[in-house]
Amino acid sequence: MAKKEAEVHGIRIKETRADRTFNVLNLIFWMIVLFITLYPLWLVLIASVSDPDAVLAGEVLFWPNGFSLMGYEAVFQHSELWQSYLNSIIYTVLGSALSVIVSLAAAYHHQSGCDAHHPPFAGGVPVLPYGLGRGIHHLLR
């Protein structure tokens, strides 16, 4: 195997045997992590389009076995599903908006400094009502 060289700031650095060993072991480690992360997602996907009997028998491991959309048909027949989607969207939008408002108010209070009479921390605990009220008041002017 030819020696690899890298040039950093005009200095040639040869790759040592320890570097190559580390690179190979690092690659193997991250490939295992990738497999552990992606395989469950892949398994759910192929199980969702496979024949239900094959899934229950444990015959679906790496590739779909048979083809069936029975699971999707059963799920989309439930009217509660659409209400659940709507609830998720509402919670996400409102939660994100509230998070942004609270973060803006806290950031404004933090950047504006604090006076001696109203420290932002009392005994190591943030005094949020003061900070948020002051921040929101100044943001809404």
Phi and psi in radians as a Rosetta constraint file:
Dihedral C 1 N 2 CA 2 C 2 CIRCULARHARMONIC -1.265 0.35
Dihedral N 2 CA 2 C 2 N 3 CIRCULARHARMONIC 2.546 0.35
Dihedral C 2 N 3 CA 3 C 3 CIRCULARHARMONIC -1.265 0.35
Dihedral N 3 CA 3 C 3 N 4 CIRCULARHARMONIC 2.324 0.35
Dihedral C 3 N 4 CA 4 C 4 CIRCULARHARMONIC -1.601 0.35
Dihedral N 4 CA 4 C 4 N 5 CIRCULARHARMONIC 2.549 0.35
Dihedral C 4 N 5 CA 5 C 5 CIRCULARHARMONIC -2.236 0.35
Dihedral N 5 CA 5 C 5 N 6 CIRCULARHARMONIC 2.497 0.35
Dihedral C 5 N 6 CA 6 C 6 CIRCULARHARMONIC -2.143 0.35
Dihedral N 6 CA 6 C 6 N 7 CIRCULARHARMONIC 2.617 0.35
Dihedral C 6 N 7 CA 7 C 7 CIRCULARHARMONIC -2.042 0.35
Dihedral N 7 CA 7 C 7 N 8 CIRCULARHARMONIC 2.095 0.35
Dihedral C 7 N 8 CA 8 C 8 CIRCULARHARMONIC -2.133 0.35
Dihedral N 8 CA 8 C 8 N 9 CIRCULARHARMONIC 2.050 0.35
Dihedral C 8 N 9 CA 9 C 9 CIRCULARHARMONIC 0.924 0.35
Dihedral N 9 CA 9 C 9 N 10 CIRCULARHARMONIC 0.692 0.35
Dihedral C 9 N 10 CA 10 C 10 CIRCULARHARMONIC 1.425 0.35
Dihedral N 10 CA 10 C 10 N 11 CIRCULARHARMONIC 0.051 0.35
Dihedral C 10 N 11 CA 11 C 11 CIRCULARHARMONIC -1.879 0.35
Dihedral N 11 CA 11 C 11 N 12 CIRCULARHARMONIC 2.225 0.35
Dihedral C 11 N 12 CA 12 C 12 CIRCULARHARMONIC -1.437 0.35
Dihedral N 12 CA 12 C 12 N 13 CIRCULARHARMONIC 2.262 0.35
Dihedral C 12 N 13 CA 13 C 13 CIRCULARHARMONIC -2.106 0.35
Dihedral N 13 CA 13 C 13 N 14 CIRCULARHARMONIC 2.118 0.35
Dihedral C 13 N 14 CA 14 C 14 CIRCULARHARMONIC -1.468 0.35
Dihedral N 14 CA 14 C 14 N 15 CIRCULARHARMONIC 2.465 0.35
Dihedral C 14 N 15 CA 15 C 15 CIRCULARHARMONIC -1.386 0.35
Dihedral N 15 CA 15 C 15 N 16 CIRCULARHARMONIC 2.128 0.35
Dihedral C 15 N 16 CA 16 C 16 CIRCULARHARMONIC -1.483 0.35
Dihedral N 16 CA 16 C 16 N 17 CIRCULARHARMONIC 3.011 0.35
Dihedral C 16 N 17 CA 17 C 17 CIRCULARHARMONIC -1.093 0.35
Dihedral N 17 CA 17 C 17 N 18 CIRCULARHARMONIC -0.657 0.35
Dihedral C 17 N 18 CA 18 C 18 CIRCULARHARMONIC -1.111 0.35
Dihedral N 18 CA 18 C 18 N 19 CIRCULARHARMONIC -0.665 0.35
Dihedral C 18 N 19 CA 19 C 19 CIRCULARHARMONIC -1.099 0.35
Dihedral N 19 CA 19 C 19 N 20 CIRCULARHARMONIC -0.813 0.35
Dihedral C 19 N 20 CA 20 C 20 CIRCULARHARMONIC -1.108 0.35
Dihedral N 20 CA 20 C 20 N 21 CIRCULARHARMONIC -0.752 0.35
Dihedral C 20 N 21 CA 21 C 21 CIRCULARHARMONIC -1.061 0.35
Dihedral N 21 CA 21 C 21 N 22 CIRCULARHARMONIC -0.800 0.35
Dihedral C 21 N 22 CA 22 C 22 CIRCULARHARMONIC -1.058 0.35
Dihedral N 22 CA 22 C 22 N 23 CIRCULARHARMONIC -0.782 0.35
Dihedral C 22 N 23 CA 23 C 23 CIRCULARHARMONIC -1.075 0.35
Dihedral N 23 CA 23 C 23 N 24 CIRCULARHARMONIC -0.730 0.35
Dihedral C 23 N 24 CA 24 C 24 CIRCULARHARMONIC -1.160 0.35
Dihedral N 24 CA 24 C 24 N 25 CIRCULARHARMONIC -0.832 0.35
Dihedral C 24 N 25 CA 25 C 25 CIRCULARHARMONIC -1.133 0.35
Dihedral N 25 CA 25 C 25 N 26 CIRCULARHARMONIC -0.653 0.35
Dihedral C 25 N 26 CA 26 C 26 CIRCULARHARMONIC -1.113 0.35
Dihedral N 26 CA 26 C 26 N 27 CIRCULARHARMONIC -0.758 0.35
Dihedral C 26 N 27 CA 27 C 27 CIRCULARHARMONIC -1.098 0.35
Dihedral N 27 CA 27 C 27 N 28 CIRCULARHARMONIC -0.768 0.35
Dihedral C 27 N 28 CA 28 C 28 CIRCULARHARMONIC -1.092 0.35
Dihedral N 28 CA 28 C 28 N 29 CIRCULARHARMONIC -0.776 0.35
Dihedral C 28 N 29 CA 29 C 29 CIRCULARHARMONIC -1.027 0.35
Dihedral N 29 CA 29 C 29 N 30 CIRCULARHARMONIC -0.846 0.35
Dihedral C 29 N 30 CA 30 C 30 CIRCULARHARMONIC -1.249 0.35
Dihedral N 30 CA 30 C 30 N 31 CIRCULARHARMONIC -0.481 0.35
Dihedral C 30 N 31 CA 31 C 31 CIRCULARHARMONIC -1.186 0.35
Dihedral N 31 CA 31 C 31 N 32 CIRCULARHARMONIC -0.668 0.35
Dihedral C 31 N 32 CA 32 C 32 CIRCULARHARMONIC -1.143 0.35
Dihedral N 32 CA 32 C 32 N 33 CIRCULARHARMONIC -0.775 0.35
Dihedral C 32 N 33 CA 33 C 33 CIRCULARHARMONIC -1.058 0.35
Dihedral N 33 CA 33 C 33 N 34 CIRCULARHARMONIC -0.731 0.35
Dihedral C 33 N 34 CA 34 C 34 CIRCULARHARMONIC -1.075 0.35
Dihedral N 34 CA 34 C 34 N 35 CIRCULARHARMONIC -0.779 0.35
Dihedral C 34 N 35 CA 35 C 35 CIRCULARHARMONIC -1.113 0.35
Dihedral N 35 CA 35 C 35 N 36 CIRCULARHARMONIC -0.785 0.35
Dihedral C 35 N 36 CA 36 C 36 CIRCULARHARMONIC -1.085 0.35
Dihedral N 36 CA 36 C 36 N 37 CIRCULARHARMONIC -0.579 0.35
Dihedral C 36 N 37 CA 37 C 37 CIRCULARHARMONIC -1.369 0.35
Dihedral N 37 CA 37 C 37 N 38 CIRCULARHARMONIC -0.786 0.35
Dihedral C 37 N 38 CA 38 C 38 CIRCULARHARMONIC -1.503 0.35
Dihedral N 38 CA 38 C 38 N 39 CIRCULARHARMONIC -0.487 0.35
Dihedral C 38 N 39 CA 39 C 39 CIRCULARHARMONIC -1.059 0.35
Dihedral N 39 CA 39 C 39 N 40 CIRCULARHARMONIC -0.773 0.35
Dihedral C 39 N 40 CA 40 C 40 CIRCULARHARMONIC -1.054 0.35
Dihedral N 40 CA 40 C 40 N 41 CIRCULARHARMONIC -0.658 0.35
Dihedral C 40 N 41 CA 41 C 41 CIRCULARHARMONIC -1.130 0.35
Dihedral N 41 CA 41 C 41 N 42 CIRCULARHARMONIC -0.761 0.35
Dihedral C 41 N 42 CA 42 C 42 CIRCULARHARMONIC -1.101 0.35
Dihedral N 42 CA 42 C 42 N 43 CIRCULARHARMONIC -0.729 0.35
Dihedral C 42 N 43 CA 43 C 43 CIRCULARHARMONIC -1.098 0.35
Dihedral N 43 CA 43 C 43 N 44 CIRCULARHARMONIC -0.722 0.35
Dihedral C 43 N 44 CA 44 C 44 CIRCULARHARMONIC -1.117 0.35
Dihedral N 44 CA 44 C 44 N 45 CIRCULARHARMONIC -0.740 0.35
Dihedral C 44 N 45 CA 45 C 45 CIRCULARHARMONIC -1.106 0.35
Dihedral N 45 CA 45 C 45 N 46 CIRCULARHARMONIC -0.850 0.35
Dihedral C 45 N 46 CA 46 C 46 CIRCULARHARMONIC -1.250 0.35
Dihedral N 46 CA 46 C 46 N 47 CIRCULARHARMONIC -0.545 0.35
Dihedral C 46 N 47 CA 47 C 47 CIRCULARHARMONIC -1.191 0.35
Dihedral N 47 CA 47 C 47 N 48 CIRCULARHARMONIC -0.527 0.35
Dihedral C 47 N 48 CA 48 C 48 CIRCULARHARMONIC -1.258 0.35
Dihedral N 48 CA 48 C 48 N 49 CIRCULARHARMONIC -0.374 0.35
Dihedral C 48 N 49 CA 49 C 49 CIRCULARHARMONIC -1.941 0.35
Dihedral N 49 CA 49 C 49 N 50 CIRCULARHARMONIC 0.078 0.35
Dihedral C 49 N 50 CA 50 C 50 CIRCULARHARMONIC -1.610 0.35
Dihedral N 50 CA 50 C 50 N 51 CIRCULARHARMONIC 2.898 0.35
Dihedral C 50 N 51 CA 51 C 51 CIRCULARHARMONIC -1.097 0.35
Dihedral N 51 CA 51 C 51 N 52 CIRCULARHARMONIC 2.224 0.35
Dihedral C 51 N 52 CA 52 C 52 CIRCULARHARMONIC -0.992 0.35
Dihedral N 52 CA 52 C 52 N 53 CIRCULARHARMONIC -0.620 0.35
Dihedral C 52 N 53 CA 53 C 53 CIRCULARHARMONIC -1.154 0.35
Dihedral N 53 CA 53 C 53 N 54 CIRCULARHARMONIC -0.653 0.35
Dihedral C 53 N 54 CA 54 C 54 CIRCULARHARMONIC -1.179 0.35
Dihedral N 54 CA 54 C 54 N 55 CIRCULARHARMONIC -0.651 0.35
Dihedral C 54 N 55 CA 55 C 55 CIRCULARHARMONIC -1.141 0.35
Dihedral N 55 CA 55 C 55 N 56 CIRCULARHARMONIC -0.813 0.35
Dihedral C 55 N 56 CA 56 C 56 CIRCULARHARMONIC -1.129 0.35
Dihedral N 56 CA 56 C 56 N 57 CIRCULARHARMONIC -0.544 0.35
Dihedral C 56 N 57 CA 57 C 57 CIRCULARHARMONIC -1.390 0.35
Dihedral N 57 CA 57 C 57 N 58 CIRCULARHARMONIC -0.101 0.35
Dihedral C 57 N 58 CA 58 C 58 CIRCULARHARMONIC 1.362 0.35
Dihedral N 58 CA 58 C 58 N 59 CIRCULARHARMONIC 0.389 0.35
Dihedral C 58 N 59 CA 59 C 59 CIRCULARHARMONIC -1.547 0.35
Dihedral N 59 CA 59 C 59 N 60 CIRCULARHARMONIC -0.080 0.35
Dihedral C 59 N 60 CA 60 C 60 CIRCULARHARMONIC -1.805 0.35
Dihedral N 60 CA 60 C 60 N 61 CIRCULARHARMONIC 1.904 0.35
Dihedral C 60 N 61 CA 61 C 61 CIRCULARHARMONIC -2.139 0.35
Dihedral N 61 CA 61 C 61 N 62 CIRCULARHARMONIC -0.882 0.35
Dihedral C 61 N 62 CA 62 C 62 CIRCULARHARMONIC -2.128 0.35
Dihedral N 62 CA 62 C 62 N 63 CIRCULARHARMONIC -0.469 0.35
Dihedral C 62 N 63 CA 63 C 63 CIRCULARHARMONIC -2.321 0.35
Dihedral N 63 CA 63 C 63 N 64 CIRCULARHARMONIC 2.630 0.35
Dihedral C 63 N 64 CA 64 C 64 CIRCULARHARMONIC -1.036 0.35
Dihedral N 64 CA 64 C 64 N 65 CIRCULARHARMONIC 2.521 0.35
Dihedral C 64 N 65 CA 65 C 65 CIRCULARHARMONIC -2.068 0.35
Dihedral N 65 CA 65 C 65 N 66 CIRCULARHARMONIC 1.917 0.35
Dihedral C 65 N 66 CA 66 C 66 CIRCULARHARMONIC 1.319 0.35
Dihedral N 66 CA 66 C 66 N 67 CIRCULARHARMONIC 3.048 0.35
Dihedral C 66 N 67 CA 67 C 67 CIRCULARHARMONIC -2.399 0.35
Dihedral N 67 CA 67 C 67 N 68 CIRCULARHARMONIC 2.235 0.35
Dihedral C 67 N 68 CA 68 C 68 CIRCULARHARMONIC -2.693 0.35
Dihedral N 68 CA 68 C 68 N 69 CIRCULARHARMONIC 2.388 0.35
Dihedral C 68 N 69 CA 69 C 69 CIRCULARHARMONIC -1.908 0.35
Dihedral N 69 CA 69 C 69 N 70 CIRCULARHARMONIC 0.394 0.35
Dihedral C 69 N 70 CA 70 C 70 CIRCULARHARMONIC -1.041 0.35
Dihedral N 70 CA 70 C 70 N 71 CIRCULARHARMONIC -0.676 0.35
Dihedral C 70 N 71 CA 71 C 71 CIRCULARHARMONIC -1.092 0.35
Dihedral N 71 CA 71 C 71 N 72 CIRCULARHARMONIC -0.769 0.35
Dihedral C 71 N 72 CA 72 C 72 CIRCULARHARMONIC -1.157 0.35
Dihedral N 72 CA 72 C 72 N 73 CIRCULARHARMONIC -0.686 0.35
Dihedral C 72 N 73 CA 73 C 73 CIRCULARHARMONIC -1.079 0.35
Dihedral N 73 CA 73 C 73 N 74 CIRCULARHARMONIC -0.755 0.35
Dihedral C 73 N 74 CA 74 C 74 CIRCULARHARMONIC -1.156 0.35
Dihedral N 74 CA 74 C 74 N 75 CIRCULARHARMONIC -0.719 0.35
Dihedral C 74 N 75 CA 75 C 75 CIRCULARHARMONIC -1.165 0.35
Dihedral N 75 CA 75 C 75 N 76 CIRCULARHARMONIC -0.793 0.35
Dihedral C 75 N 76 CA 76 C 76 CIRCULARHARMONIC -1.332 0.35
Dihedral N 76 CA 76 C 76 N 77 CIRCULARHARMONIC -0.114 0.35
Dihedral C 76 N 77 CA 77 C 77 CIRCULARHARMONIC -1.402 0.35
Dihedral N 77 CA 77 C 77 N 78 CIRCULARHARMONIC -0.296 0.35
Dihedral C 77 N 78 CA 78 C 78 CIRCULARHARMONIC -1.441 0.35
Dihedral N 78 CA 78 C 78 N 79 CIRCULARHARMONIC 2.130 0.35
Dihedral C 78 N 79 CA 79 C 79 CIRCULARHARMONIC -1.229 0.35
Dihedral N 79 CA 79 C 79 N 80 CIRCULARHARMONIC -0.425 0.35
Dihedral C 79 N 80 CA 80 C 80 CIRCULARHARMONIC -1.135 0.35
Dihedral N 80 CA 80 C 80 N 81 CIRCULARHARMONIC -0.390 0.35
Dihedral C 80 N 81 CA 81 C 81 CIRCULARHARMONIC -1.055 0.35
Dihedral N 81 CA 81 C 81 N 82 CIRCULARHARMONIC -0.764 0.35
Dihedral C 81 N 82 CA 82 C 82 CIRCULARHARMONIC -1.201 0.35
Dihedral N 82 CA 82 C 82 N 83 CIRCULARHARMONIC -0.638 0.35
Dihedral C 82 N 83 CA 83 C 83 CIRCULARHARMONIC -1.135 0.35
Dihedral N 83 CA 83 C 83 N 84 CIRCULARHARMONIC -0.647 0.35
Dihedral C 83 N 84 CA 84 C 84 CIRCULARHARMONIC -1.136 0.35
Dihedral N 84 CA 84 C 84 N 85 CIRCULARHARMONIC -0.728 0.35
Dihedral C 84 N 85 CA 85 C 85 CIRCULARHARMONIC -1.068 0.35
Dihedral N 85 CA 85 C 85 N 86 CIRCULARHARMONIC -0.770 0.35
Dihedral C 85 N 86 CA 86 C 86 CIRCULARHARMONIC -1.083 0.35
Dihedral N 86 CA 86 C 86 N 87 CIRCULARHARMONIC -0.766 0.35
Dihedral C 86 N 87 CA 87 C 87 CIRCULARHARMONIC -1.044 0.35
Dihedral N 87 CA 87 C 87 N 88 CIRCULARHARMONIC -0.755 0.35
Dihedral C 87 N 88 CA 88 C 88 CIRCULARHARMONIC -1.076 0.35
Dihedral N 88 CA 88 C 88 N 89 CIRCULARHARMONIC -0.740 0.35
Dihedral C 88 N 89 CA 89 C 89 CIRCULARHARMONIC -1.143 0.35
Dihedral N 89 CA 89 C 89 N 90 CIRCULARHARMONIC -0.773 0.35
Dihedral C 89 N 90 CA 90 C 90 CIRCULARHARMONIC -1.089 0.35
Dihedral N 90 CA 90 C 90 N 91 CIRCULARHARMONIC -0.812 0.35
Dihedral C 90 N 91 CA 91 C 91 CIRCULARHARMONIC -1.085 0.35
Dihedral N 91 CA 91 C 91 N 92 CIRCULARHARMONIC -0.692 0.35
Dihedral C 91 N 92 CA 92 C 92 CIRCULARHARMONIC -1.155 0.35
Dihedral N 92 CA 92 C 92 N 93 CIRCULARHARMONIC -0.820 0.35
Dihedral C 92 N 93 CA 93 C 93 CIRCULARHARMONIC -1.130 0.35
Dihedral N 93 CA 93 C 93 N 94 CIRCULARHARMONIC -0.864 0.35
Dihedral C 93 N 94 CA 94 C 94 CIRCULARHARMONIC -1.161 0.35
Dihedral N 94 CA 94 C 94 N 95 CIRCULARHARMONIC -0.713 0.35
Dihedral C 94 N 95 CA 95 C 95 CIRCULARHARMONIC -1.106 0.35
Dihedral N 95 CA 95 C 95 N 96 CIRCULARHARMONIC -0.720 0.35
Dihedral C 95 N 96 CA 96 C 96 CIRCULARHARMONIC -1.171 0.35
Dihedral N 96 CA 96 C 96 N 97 CIRCULARHARMONIC -0.744 0.35
Dihedral C 96 N 97 CA 97 C 97 CIRCULARHARMONIC -1.090 0.35
Dihedral N 97 CA 97 C 97 N 98 CIRCULARHARMONIC -0.788 0.35
Dihedral C 97 N 98 CA 98 C 98 CIRCULARHARMONIC -1.094 0.35
Dihedral N 98 CA 98 C 98 N 99 CIRCULARHARMONIC -0.716 0.35
Dihedral C 98 N 99 CA 99 C 99 CIRCULARHARMONIC -1.079 0.35
Dihedral N 99 CA 99 C 99 N 100 CIRCULARHARMONIC -0.744 0.35
Dihedral C 99 N 100 CA 100 C 100 CIRCULARHARMONIC -1.145 0.35
Dihedral N 100 CA 100 C 100 N 101 CIRCULARHARMONIC -0.750 0.35
Dihedral C 100 N 101 CA 101 C 101 CIRCULARHARMONIC -1.098 0.35
Dihedral N 101 CA 101 C 101 N 102 CIRCULARHARMONIC -0.810 0.35
Dihedral C 101 N 102 CA 102 C 102 CIRCULARHARMONIC -1.124 0.35
Dihedral N 102 CA 102 C 102 N 103 CIRCULARHARMONIC -0.724 0.35
Dihedral C 102 N 103 CA 103 C 103 CIRCULARHARMONIC -1.135 0.35
Dihedral N 103 CA 103 C 103 N 104 CIRCULARHARMONIC -0.726 0.35
Dihedral C 103 N 104 CA 104 C 104 CIRCULARHARMONIC -1.083 0.35
Dihedral N 104 CA 104 C 104 N 105 CIRCULARHARMONIC -0.790 0.35
Dihedral C 104 N 105 CA 105 C 105 CIRCULARHARMONIC -1.125 0.35
Dihedral N 105 CA 105 C 105 N 106 CIRCULARHARMONIC -0.768 0.35
Dihedral C 105 N 106 CA 106 C 106 CIRCULARHARMONIC -1.149 0.35
Dihedral N 106 CA 106 C 106 N 107 CIRCULARHARMONIC -0.700 0.35
Dihedral C 106 N 107 CA 107 C 107 CIRCULARHARMONIC -1.160 0.35
Dihedral N 107 CA 107 C 107 N 108 CIRCULARHARMONIC -0.702 0.35
Dihedral C 107 N 108 CA 108 C 108 CIRCULARHARMONIC -1.098 0.35
Dihedral N 108 CA 108 C 108 N 109 CIRCULARHARMONIC -0.776 0.35
Dihedral C 108 N 109 CA 109 C 109 CIRCULARHARMONIC -1.097 0.35
Dihedral N 109 CA 109 C 109 N 110 CIRCULARHARMONIC -0.730 0.35
Dihedral C 109 N 110 CA 110 C 110 CIRCULARHARMONIC -1.121 0.35
Dihedral N 110 CA 110 C 110 N 111 CIRCULARHARMONIC -0.763 0.35
Dihedral C 110 N 111 CA 111 C 111 CIRCULARHARMONIC -1.336 0.35
Dihedral N 111 CA 111 C 111 N 112 CIRCULARHARMONIC -0.404 0.35
Dihedral C 111 N 112 CA 112 C 112 CIRCULARHARMONIC -1.414 0.35
Dihedral N 112 CA 112 C 112 N 113 CIRCULARHARMONIC -0.109 0.35
Dihedral C 112 N 113 CA 113 C 113 CIRCULARHARMONIC 1.399 0.35
Dihedral N 113 CA 113 C 113 N 114 CIRCULARHARMONIC 3.086 0.35
Dihedral C 113 N 114 CA 114 C 114 CIRCULARHARMONIC -2.346 0.35
Dihedral N 114 CA 114 C 114 N 115 CIRCULARHARMONIC 2.633 0.35
Dihedral C 114 N 115 CA 115 C 115 CIRCULARHARMONIC -1.619 0.35
Dihedral N 115 CA 115 C 115 N 116 CIRCULARHARMONIC 2.930 0.35
Dihedral C 115 N 116 CA 116 C 116 CIRCULARHARMONIC -1.121 0.35
Dihedral N 116 CA 116 C 116 N 117 CIRCULARHARMONIC -0.468 0.35
Dihedral C 116 N 117 CA 117 C 117 CIRCULARHARMONIC -1.433 0.35
Dihedral N 117 CA 117 C 117 N 118 CIRCULARHARMONIC -0.354 0.35
Dihedral C 117 N 118 CA 118 C 118 CIRCULARHARMONIC -2.356 0.35
Dihedral N 118 CA 118 C 118 N 119 CIRCULARHARMONIC 1.337 0.35
Dihedral C 118 N 119 CA 119 C 119 CIRCULARHARMONIC -1.182 0.35
Dihedral N 119 CA 119 C 119 N 120 CIRCULARHARMONIC 2.615 0.35
Dihedral C 119 N 120 CA 120 C 120 CIRCULARHARMONIC -1.247 0.35
Dihedral N 120 CA 120 C 120 N 121 CIRCULARHARMONIC -0.306 0.35
Dihedral C 120 N 121 CA 121 C 121 CIRCULARHARMONIC -2.205 0.35
Dihedral N 121 CA 121 C 121 N 122 CIRCULARHARMONIC 2.342 0.35
Dihedral C 121 N 122 CA 122 C 122 CIRCULARHARMONIC -2.063 0.35
Dihedral N 122 CA 122 C 122 N 123 CIRCULARHARMONIC 1.846 0.35
Dihedral C 122 N 123 CA 123 C 123 CIRCULARHARMONIC 1.153 0.35
Dihedral N 123 CA 123 C 123 N 124 CIRCULARHARMONIC 0.532 0.35
Dihedral C 123 N 124 CA 124 C 124 CIRCULARHARMONIC 1.515 0.35
Dihedral N 124 CA 124 C 124 N 125 CIRCULARHARMONIC -0.038 0.35
Dihedral C 124 N 125 CA 125 C 125 CIRCULARHARMONIC -1.884 0.35
Dihedral N 125 CA 125 C 125 N 126 CIRCULARHARMONIC 2.228 0.35
Dihedral C 125 N 126 CA 126 C 126 CIRCULARHARMONIC -1.106 0.35
Dihedral N 126 CA 126 C 126 N 127 CIRCULARHARMONIC 2.388 0.35
Dihedral C 126 N 127 CA 127 C 127 CIRCULARHARMONIC -1.620 0.35
Dihedral N 127 CA 127 C 127 N 128 CIRCULARHARMONIC 1.525 0.35
Dihedral C 127 N 128 CA 128 C 128 CIRCULARHARMONIC -1.233 0.35
Dihedral N 128 CA 128 C 128 N 129 CIRCULARHARMONIC -0.717 0.35
Dihedral C 128 N 129 CA 129 C 129 CIRCULARHARMONIC -1.006 0.35
Dihedral N 129 CA 129 C 129 N 130 CIRCULARHARMONIC -0.725 0.35
Dihedral C 129 N 130 CA 130 C 130 CIRCULARHARMONIC -1.139 0.35
Dihedral N 130 CA 130 C 130 N 131 CIRCULARHARMONIC -0.846 0.35
Dihedral C 130 N 131 CA 131 C 131 CIRCULARHARMONIC -1.135 0.35
Dihedral N 131 CA 131 C 131 N 132 CIRCULARHARMONIC -0.745 0.35
Dihedral C 131 N 132 CA 132 C 132 CIRCULARHARMONIC -1.223 0.35
Dihedral N 132 CA 132 C 132 N 133 CIRCULARHARMONIC -0.735 0.35
Dihedral C 132 N 133 CA 133 C 133 CIRCULARHARMONIC -1.087 0.35
Dihedral N 133 CA 133 C 133 N 134 CIRCULARHARMONIC -0.753 0.35
Dihedral C 133 N 134 CA 134 C 134 CIRCULARHARMONIC -1.164 0.35
Dihedral N 134 CA 134 C 134 N 135 CIRCULARHARMONIC -0.727 0.35
Dihedral C 134 N 135 CA 135 C 135 CIRCULARHARMONIC -1.182 0.35
Dihedral N 135 CA 135 C 135 N 136 CIRCULARHARMONIC -0.785 0.35
Dihedral C 135 N 136 CA 136 C 136 CIRCULARHARMONIC -1.144 0.35
Dihedral N 136 CA 136 C 136 N 137 CIRCULARHARMONIC -0.694 0.35
Dihedral C 136 N 137 CA 137 C 137 CIRCULARHARMONIC -1.042 0.35
Dihedral N 137 CA 137 C 137 N 138 CIRCULARHARMONIC -0.786 0.35
Dihedral C 137 N 138 CA 138 C 138 CIRCULARHARMONIC -1.254 0.35
Dihedral N 138 CA 138 C 138 N 139 CIRCULARHARMONIC -0.528 0.35
Dihedral C 138 N 139 CA 139 C 139 CIRCULARHARMONIC -1.254 0.35
Dihedral N 139 CA 139 C 139 N 140 CIRCULARHARMONIC -0.542 0.35
Dihedral C 139 N 140 CA 140 C 140 CIRCULARHARMONIC -1.543 0.35
Dihedral N 140 CA 140 C 140 N 141 CIRCULARHARMONIC -0.090 0.35
